[in-house]
Amino acid sequence: MKLNQILKVAVIPFLAVLSCVVISTMALADYFNSEGYGGDYRYELWSTDDNSSYYLKIWRREASRDSESYITDGNFNSSSDALTHFDCTYARKKLPECR
């Protein structure tokens, strides 16, 4: 009888909480927003599911679409910040926003 009580009081609630954590973590996803190119590079702009963070996947322009990304760059606060970073760093544009 004690084993039954231990299962009800400790193990079952623990498993329930663990299941919720695992399911919520699995539900998080990143979303493709746009793509483009500049200079010798092309990019894909991605965001977290809540649009709180953006990042770029960057390839050499001539690289295959199936190849590993040249670099993953980011943790930007907005898509605008990410694209400005790409323009200034990879496309080498001379914009007022470039430092």
Secondary structure in CASP SS format (residue, H / E / C, confidence):
PFRMAT SS
TARGET T0000
AUTHOR 0000-0000-0000
METHOD secondary structure of the structure
MODEL  1
M C 1.00
K H 1.00
L H 1.00
N H 1.00
Q H 1.00
I H 1.00
L H 1.00
K H 1.00
V H 1.00
A H 1.00
V H 1.00
I H 1.00
P H 1.00
F H 1.00
L H 1.00
A H 1.00
V H 1.00
L H 1.00
S H 1.00
C H 1.00
V H 1.00
V H 1.00
I H 1.00
S H 1.00
T H 1.00
M H 1.00
A H 1.00
L C 1.00
A C 1.00
D E 1.00
Y E 1.00
F E 1.00
N E 1.00
S E 1.00
E E 1.00
G E 1.00
Y E 1.00
G E 1.00
G C 1.00
D C 1.00
Y E 1.00
R E 1.00
Y E 1.00
E E 1.00
L E 1.00
W E 1.00
S E 1.00
T E 1.00
D C 1.00
D C 1.00
N C 1.00
S C 1.00
S C 1.00
Y E 1.00
Y E 1.00
L E 1.00
K E 1.00
I E 1.00
W E 1.00
R E 1.00
R C 1.00
E C 1.00
A C 1.00
S C 1.00
R C 1.00
D C 1.00
S C 1.00
E C 1.00
S C 1.00
Y C 1.00
I E 1.00
T E 1.00
D E 1.00
G E 1.00
N E 1.00
F E 1.00
N C 1.00
S C 1.00
S H 1.00
S H 1.00
D H 1.00
A H 1.00
L H 1.00
T H 1.00
H H 1.00
F H 1.00
D H 1.00
C H 1.00
T H 1.00
Y C 1.00
A C 1.00
R C 1.00
K C 1.00
K C 1.00
L C 1.00
P C 1.00
E C 1.00
C C 1.00
R C 1.00
END
